[in-house]
Amino acid sequence: MINTEVIQDRDTILSCVKYLTKAFAYSATIFVLGCQMQPEIHRDTRFFMGTYVEVASTDTRAADIVFNEIKRLEGLLSKYDSQSEVSAFNNLGKISAGSDLYYLLIKSKEFWFATDGAFDITVGPLMDLWGFTDKKYRLPQDDEIKKVLGLIGSNKIIFHPSNNVVEFNVSGMKIDLGAIAKGYALDCAVCALRAAGVRSCLINAGGQIYCLGKNADKPWRITIQDPRRKEPKGHLDLVDKAVAISSDYEQYFIVEGKRFSGVMDPKTGYPSDSGVIWTTVIADNGLTADFLATSFMVMGKDKGMELLKRYPGVEAKILEQ
């Protein structure tokens, strides 16, 4: 039976994630685990955060540690869970946030400043308007978009550091952490693994990946595949690295031959139309990789490459149409 030893000290985990964030791709989307696995590696797959999460490790404790941590964070950060902190914030407009949510909100505002507003977690009302929340896709009218744009802007989130209270200064605002929740969850899971003494593990959350340590004496090998042609395009050999991808083919709908993706441009109120169709980012932590991958989609290749210069050691591939 798998040992379900899970780290209970959340402050330790959060501190570890903060450290990872301070430490700051190849052609095509990450597709499957093409790892050079040895027979003794144990694999398990479960469904969390809207995707299948696969864990591979020689340590039989790894899967339960990862799944318990991701389940915990899904219960806090999912806008689809009516009992989550994010849902409470969206419904009430003001809450005393737990350490995980407060940290993510602080980082999200930093990302908003770094991208001149291209990365913005307050796109929740736009996701609702375009039907990406309930999957009932629609083309809204210009006046509807203009009205909703008044609810957008991370500068409209007010922080009270003395008691971790956060509030919207405009009624009707909503946050959507879909662009960074999985990356952050991977970081927390990796911190939990390390605290438990697990030194080798690969986590794949629907293309958001973290490679902890090595696979035996070799790097973990990740196979990548062209998302359009569905054919292998190479591989990555990684140790203690995160990989994130953002694209226009994960969430989208097509009207009269035009593709509308779920990557929203918070300035225009429309799905991103920068010409970038996918981005792949390799970084020291999942939060950074996730944030940059989404930002590049909105900013476009030239501005994205300029932003990349601010994050030494991060690698990225940006593909345009």
One Martini backbone bead per residue (centre of mass of N, CA, C, O) as a GRO file, in nm:
protein
  321
    1MET     BB    1   0.098   0.035   0.020
    2ILE     BB    2   0.072   0.363  -0.002
    3ASN     BB    3   0.229   0.622   0.129
    4THR     BB    4   0.053   0.915   0.284
    5GLU     BB    5   0.281   1.124   0.311
    6VAL     BB    6   0.217   1.459   0.418
    7ILE     BB    7   0.258   1.787   0.418
    8GLN     BB    8   0.149   2.024   0.676
    9ASP     BB    9   0.351   2.265   0.627
   10ARG     BB   10   0.257   2.538   0.447
   11ASP     BB   11   0.480   2.747   0.503
   12THR     BB   12   0.708   2.578   0.386
   13ILE     BB   13   0.595   2.560   0.101
   14LEU     BB   14   0.570   2.863   0.044
   15SER     BB   15   0.870   2.928   0.084
   16CYS     BB   16   0.967   2.749  -0.145
   17VAL     BB   17   0.815   2.894  -0.374
   18LYS     BB   18   0.946   3.170  -0.332
   19TYR     BB   19   1.228   3.072  -0.400
   20LEU     BB   20   1.172   2.973  -0.686
   21THR     BB   21   1.079   3.251  -0.800
   22LYS     BB   22   1.357   3.395  -0.761
   23ALA     BB   23   1.500   3.168  -0.956
   24PHE     BB   24   1.505   3.205  -1.246
   25ALA     BB   25   1.129   2.507  -2.675
   26TYR     BB   26   1.050   2.445  -2.882
   27SER     BB   27   0.889   2.255  -3.112
   28ALA     BB   28   0.601   2.250  -2.969
   29THR     BB   29   0.404   2.065  -2.792
   30ILE     BB   30   0.355   1.909  -2.515
   31PHE     BB   31   0.251   1.573  -2.485
   32VAL     BB   32   0.437   1.339  -2.361
   33LEU     BB   33   0.596   1.089  -2.188
   34GLY     BB   34   0.936   1.041  -2.314
   35CYS     BB   35   1.079   0.863  -2.105
   36GLN     BB   36   1.369   0.711  -1.959
   37MET     BB   37   1.249   0.448  -1.821
   38GLN     BB   38   1.247   0.242  -1.559
   39PRO     BB   39   1.093  -0.035  -1.427
   40GLU     BB   40   1.083   0.096  -1.123
   41ILE     BB   41   0.879   0.292  -1.217
   42HIS     BB   42   0.608   0.476  -1.093
   43ARG     BB   43   0.262   0.511  -1.206
   44ASP     BB   44   0.015   0.783  -1.195
   45THR     BB   45  -0.341   0.874  -1.263
   46ARG     BB   46  -0.524   1.187  -1.236
   47PHE     BB   47  -0.801   1.416  -1.185
   48PHE     BB   48  -0.708   1.766  -1.222
   49MET     BB   49  -0.769   2.079  -1.318
   50GLY     BB   50  -0.897   1.967  -1.599
   51THR     BB   51  -0.680   1.723  -1.585
   52TYR     BB   52  -0.423   1.505  -1.634
   53VAL     BB   53  -0.221   1.356  -1.379
   54GLU     BB   54   0.121   1.260  -1.392
   55VAL     BB   55   0.322   1.021  -1.207
   56ALA     BB   56   0.687   0.972  -1.181
   57SER     BB   57   0.853   0.719  -0.970
   58THR     BB   58   1.052   0.533  -0.742
   59ASP     BB   59   0.862   0.653  -0.531
   60THR     BB   60   0.565   0.547  -0.382
   61ARG     BB   61   0.487   0.835  -0.247
   62ALA     BB   62   0.460   1.055  -0.471
   63ALA     BB   63   0.168   1.052  -0.575
   64ASP     BB   64   0.020   1.129  -0.310
   65ILE     BB   65   0.165   1.391  -0.261
   66VAL     BB   66   0.080   1.532  -0.521
   67PHE     BB   67  -0.232   1.491  -0.515
   68ASN     BB   68  -0.286   1.627  -0.241
   69GLU     BB   69  -0.176   1.906  -0.321
   70ILE     BB   70  -0.352   1.959  -0.571
   71LYS     BB   71  -0.624   1.924  -0.431
   72ARG     BB   72  -0.592   2.154  -0.230
   73LEU     BB   73  -0.560   2.383  -0.449
   74GLU     BB   74  -0.819   2.339  -0.602
   75GLY     BB   75  -1.000   2.409  -0.346
   76LEU     BB   76  -0.890   2.720  -0.360
   77LEU     BB   77  -0.857   2.811  -0.699
   78SER     BB   78  -1.130   2.728  -0.810
   79LYS     BB   79  -1.404   2.865  -0.984
   80TYR     BB   80  -1.580   2.584  -0.987
   81ASP     BB   81  -1.565   2.600  -0.676
   82SER     BB   82  -1.792   2.712  -0.442
   83GLN     BB   83  -1.572   2.666  -0.184
   84SER     BB   84  -1.366   2.849  -0.272
   85GLU     BB   85  -1.174   3.129  -0.245
   86VAL     BB   86  -1.227   3.241  -0.525
   87SER     BB   87  -1.537   3.233  -0.507
   88ALA     BB   88  -1.560   3.414  -0.262
   89PHE     BB   89  -1.429   3.661  -0.390
   90ASN     BB   90  -1.622   3.686  -0.636
   91ASN     BB   91  -1.889   3.710  -0.458
   92LEU     BB   92  -1.790   3.932  -0.227
   93GLY     BB   93  -1.513   4.121  -0.289
   94LYS     BB   94  -1.414   4.014   0.011
   95ILE     BB   95  -1.120   3.881   0.182
   96SER     BB   96  -0.944   3.652   0.385
   97ALA     BB   97  -0.659   3.530   0.279
   98GLY     BB   98  -0.473   3.290   0.222
   99SER     BB   99  -0.147   3.228   0.157
  100ASP     BB  100  -0.177   3.130  -0.135
  101LEU     BB  101  -0.364   3.347  -0.255
  102TYR     BB  102  -0.208   3.597  -0.170
  103TYR     BB  103   0.050   3.530  -0.320
  104LEU     BB  104  -0.077   3.514  -0.608
  105LEU     BB  105  -0.183   3.805  -0.613
  106ILE     BB  106   0.085   3.945  -0.584
  107LYS     BB  107   0.222   3.815  -0.832
  108SER     BB  108   0.008   3.906  -1.041
  109LYS     BB  109   0.070   4.208  -1.010
  110GLU     BB  110   0.360   4.189  -1.100
  111PHE     BB  111   0.293   4.075  -1.382
  112TRP     BB  112   0.123   4.312  -1.474
  113PHE     BB  113   0.353   4.517  -1.468
  114ALA     BB  114   0.563   4.360  -1.651
  115THR     BB  115   0.327   4.359  -1.901
  116ASP     BB  116   0.140   4.606  -1.914
  117GLY     BB  117  -0.141   4.418  -1.873
  118ALA     BB  118  -0.137   4.137  -2.031
  119PHE     BB  119  -0.140   4.023  -1.747
  120ASP     BB  120  -0.472   3.911  -1.619
  121ILE     BB  121  -0.688   3.787  -1.362
  122THR     BB  122  -0.954   3.984  -1.432
  123VAL     BB  123  -1.093   3.809  -1.686
  124GLY     BB  124  -1.351   3.666  -1.590
  125PRO     BB  125  -1.582   3.831  -1.736
  126LEU     BB  126  -1.479   3.758  -2.022
  127MET     BB  127  -1.506   3.451  -2.001
  128ASP     BB  128  -1.808   3.465  -1.962
  129LEU     BB  129  -1.897   3.628  -2.215
  130TRP     BB  130  -1.757   3.408  -2.425
  131GLY     BB  131  -1.804   3.105  -2.283
  132PHE     BB  132  -1.549   2.968  -2.124
  133THR     BB  133  -1.676   2.876  -1.856
  134ASP     BB  134  -1.947   2.703  -1.984
  135LYS     BB  135  -1.906   2.634  -2.303
  136LYS     BB  136  -2.095   2.882  -2.426
  137TYR     BB  137  -2.031   3.004  -2.704
  138ARG     BB  138  -1.971   3.358  -2.804
  139LEU     BB  139  -2.050   3.670  -2.973
  140PRO     BB  140  -2.008   3.964  -2.864
  141GLN     BB  141  -2.076   4.276  -2.827
  142ASP     BB  142  -1.920   4.574  -2.814
  143ASP     BB  143  -2.086   4.690  -2.571
  144GLU     BB  144  -2.029   4.453  -2.384
  145ILE     BB  145  -1.723   4.473  -2.375
  146LYS     BB  146  -1.701   4.765  -2.276
  147LYS     BB  147  -1.841   4.714  -2.005
  148VAL     BB  148  -1.642   4.490  -1.898
  149LEU     BB  149  -1.373   4.655  -1.904
  150GLY     BB  150  -1.443   4.802  -1.627
  151LEU     BB  151  -1.351   4.517  -1.465
  152ILE     BB  152  -1.058   4.551  -1.560
  153GLY     BB  153  -0.780   4.517  -1.337
  154SER     BB  154  -0.528   4.475  -1.102
  155ASN     BB  155  -0.551   4.773  -0.984
  156LYS     BB  156  -0.847   4.686  -0.846
  157ILE     BB  157  -0.676   4.552  -0.627
  158ILE     BB  158  -0.687   4.537  -0.276
  159PHE     BB  159  -0.440   4.557  -0.015
  160HIS     BB  160  -0.406   4.407   0.331
  161PRO     BB  161  -0.128   4.303   0.495
  162SER     BB  162  -0.207   4.276   0.803
  163ASN     BB  163  -0.466   4.048   0.709
  164ASN     BB  164  -0.499   3.947   0.403
  165VAL     BB  165  -0.679   4.149   0.264
  166VAL     BB  166  -0.906   4.144  -0.016
  167GLU     BB  167  -1.025   4.375  -0.282
  168PHE     BB  168  -1.263   4.521  -0.472
  169ASN     BB  169  -1.330   4.847  -0.635
  170VAL     BB  170  -1.535   4.677  -0.826
  171SER     BB  171  -1.826   4.571  -0.906
  172GLY     BB  172  -1.802   4.240  -1.068
  173MET     BB  173  -1.550   4.119  -1.022
  174LYS     BB  174  -1.300   3.871  -1.147
  175ILE     BB  175  -1.112   3.583  -1.106
  176ASP     BB  176  -0.851   3.398  -1.303
  177LEU     BB  177  -0.609   3.121  -1.249
  178GLY     BB  178  -0.553   2.944  -1.512
  179ALA     BB  179  -0.253   3.061  -1.590
  180ILE     BB  180  -0.114   2.957  -1.278
  181ALA     BB  181  -0.217   2.717  -1.101
  182LYS     BB  182  -0.053   2.472  -1.207
  183GLY     BB  183   0.229   2.582  -1.162
  184TYR     BB  184   0.196   2.623  -0.856
  185ALA     BB  185   0.117   2.331  -0.785
  186LEU     BB  186   0.384   2.207  -0.872
  187ASP     BB  187   0.562   2.359  -0.673
  188CYS     BB  188   0.427   2.250  -0.417
  189ALA     BB  189   0.475   1.951  -0.479
  190VAL     BB  190   0.784   1.968  -0.487
  191CYS     BB  191   0.821   2.065  -0.197
  192ALA     BB  192   0.689   1.815  -0.071
  193LEU     BB  193   0.885   1.610  -0.184
  194ARG     BB  194   1.144   1.723  -0.061
  195ALA     BB  195   1.049   1.711   0.239
  196ALA     BB  196   1.014   1.382   0.204
  197GLY     BB  197   1.278   1.284   0.016
  198VAL     BB  198   1.215   1.330  -0.280
  199ARG     BB  199   1.443   1.321  -0.581
  200SER     BB  200   1.244   1.172  -0.801
  201CYS     BB  201   1.028   1.337  -1.046
  202LEU     BB  202   0.738   1.333  -1.264
  203ILE     BB  203   0.516   1.597  -1.377
  204ASN     BB  204   0.195   1.583  -1.562
  205ALA     BB  205  -0.032   1.865  -1.637
  206GLY     BB  206  -0.130   1.885  -1.938
  207GLY     BB  207   0.185   2.011  -2.008
  208GLN     BB  208   0.256   2.065  -1.719
  209ILE     BB  209   0.597   2.050  -1.608
  210TYR     BB  210   0.804   1.852  -1.376
  211CYS     BB  211   1.162   1.794  -1.314
  212LEU     BB  212   1.284   1.593  -1.065
  213GLY     BB  213   1.573   1.551  -1.110
  214LYS     BB  214   1.648   1.222  -1.199
  215ASN     BB  215   1.662   0.944  -1.423
  216ALA     BB  216   1.859   0.826  -1.248
  217ASP     BB  217   2.147   0.932  -1.446
  218LYS     BB  218   1.928   1.098  -1.607
  219PRO     BB  219   1.746   1.289  -1.768
  220TRP     BB  220   1.451   1.390  -1.839
  221ARG     BB  221   1.234   1.284  -2.107
  222ILE     BB  222   1.065   1.498  -2.344
  223THR     BB  223   0.816   1.479  -2.564
  224ILE     BB  224   0.744   1.645  -2.868
  225GLN     BB  225   0.460   1.806  -3.049
  226ASP     BB  226   0.280   1.887  -3.309
  227PRO     BB  227  -0.036   2.024  -3.279
  228ARG     BB  228  -0.129   2.010  -3.583
  229ARG     BB  229   0.021   1.732  -3.697
  230LYS     BB  230   0.085   1.509  -3.487
  231GLU     BB  231   0.413   1.522  -3.456
  232PRO     BB  232   0.722   1.467  -3.392
  233LYS     BB  233   0.994   1.726  -3.280
  234GLY     BB  234   1.125   1.605  -3.017
  235HIS     BB  235   1.332   1.687  -2.721
  236LEU     BB  236   1.374   1.696  -2.362
  237ASP     BB  237   1.642   1.752  -2.119
  238LEU     BB  238   1.565   1.739  -1.765
  239VAL     BB  239   1.657   1.929  -1.455
  240ASP     BB  240   1.492   2.106  -1.245
  241LYS     BB  241   1.228   2.168  -1.437
  242ALA     BB  242   0.998   2.373  -1.608
  243VAL     BB  243   0.697   2.338  -1.815
  244ALA     BB  244   0.519   2.556  -2.049
  245ILE     BB  245   0.197   2.603  -2.217
  246SER     BB  246   0.058   2.808  -2.483
  247SER     BB  247  -0.258   2.829  -2.675
  248ASP     BB  248  -0.512   2.824  -2.951
  249TYR     BB  249  -0.603   2.488  -2.899
  250GLU     BB  250  -0.735   2.436  -2.618
  251GLN     BB  251  -0.924   2.699  -2.620
  252TYR     BB  252  -1.196   2.704  -2.861
  253PHE     BB  253  -1.357   2.873  -3.141
  254ILE     BB  254  -1.548   2.869  -3.455
  255VAL     BB  255  -1.619   3.146  -3.688
  256GLU     BB  256  -1.607   3.163  -4.009
  257GLY     BB  257  -1.290   3.051  -3.976
  258LYS     BB  258  -1.251   3.180  -3.694
  259ARG     BB  259  -1.035   3.193  -3.421
  260PHE     BB  260  -1.123   3.160  -3.066
  261SER     BB  261  -0.955   3.204  -2.784
  262GLY     BB  262  -0.890   3.164  -2.423
  263VAL     BB  263  -0.688   3.398  -2.472
  264MET     BB  264  -0.701   3.700  -2.316
  265ASP     BB  265  -0.732   4.044  -2.389
  266PRO     BB  266  -0.751   4.295  -2.147
  267LYS     BB  267  -0.760   4.552  -2.345
  268THR     BB  268  -0.987   4.459  -2.570
  269GLY     BB  269  -1.176   4.187  -2.493
  270TYR     BB  270  -1.031   3.985  -2.671
  271PRO     BB  271  -0.896   3.752  -2.815
  272SER     BB  272  -0.604   3.681  -2.901
  273ASP     BB  273  -0.417   3.874  -3.186
  274SER     BB  274  -0.078   3.848  -3.219
  275GLY     BB  275   0.011   3.567  -3.392
  276VAL     BB  276   0.030   3.372  -3.166
  277ILE     BB  277  -0.012   3.006  -3.119
  278TRP     BB  278   0.256   2.936  -2.941
  279THR     BB  279   0.414   2.846  -2.620
  280THR     BB  280   0.741   2.771  -2.473
  281VAL     BB  281   0.856   2.714  -2.130
  282ILE     BB  282   1.168   2.729  -1.942
  283ALA     BB  283   1.203   2.683  -1.587
  284ASP     BB  284   1.253   2.667  -1.239
  285ASN     BB  285   0.934   2.728  -1.240
  286GLY     BB  286   0.593   2.710  -1.290
  287LEU     BB  287   0.499   3.003  -1.252
  288THR     BB  288   0.683   3.138  -1.459
  289ALA     BB  289   0.614   2.965  -1.704
  290ASP     BB  290   0.309   3.022  -1.707
  291PHE     BB  291   0.310   3.331  -1.726
  292LEU     BB  292   0.481   3.358  -1.988
  293ALA     BB  293   0.319   3.187  -2.185
  294THR     BB  294   0.069   3.372  -2.175
  295SER     BB  295   0.195   3.650  -2.234
  296PHE     BB  296   0.303   3.591  -2.522
  297MET     BB  297   0.026   3.559  -2.656
  298VAL     BB  298  -0.052   3.866  -2.610
  299MET     BB  299   0.216   4.037  -2.689
  300GLY     BB  300   0.402   3.887  -2.862
  301LYS     BB  301   0.709   3.828  -2.981
  302ASP     BB  302   0.871   4.090  -2.937
  303LYS     BB  303   0.775   4.157  -2.646
  304GLY     BB  304   0.839   3.878  -2.530
  305MET     BB  305   1.152   3.889  -2.573
  306GLU     BB  306   1.190   4.134  -2.390
  307LEU     BB  307   1.080   4.007  -2.131
  308LEU     BB  308   1.282   3.765  -2.114
  309LYS     BB  309   1.534   3.941  -2.023
  310ARG     BB  310   1.421   3.952  -1.712
  311TYR     BB  311   1.476   3.614  -1.722
  312PRO     BB  312   1.722   3.451  -1.637
  313GLY     BB  313   1.736   3.114  -1.775
  314VAL     BB  314   1.505   3.144  -1.965
  315GLU     BB  315   1.319   2.955  -2.199
  316ALA     BB  316   1.193   3.012  -2.546
  317LYS     BB  317   0.912   2.945  -2.769
  318ILE     BB  318   0.778   3.128  -3.053
  319LEU     BB  319   0.480   3.087  -3.247
  320GLU     BB  320   0.371   3.180  -3.554
  321GLN     BB  321   0.159   3.195  -3.834
   0.00000   0.00000   0.00000
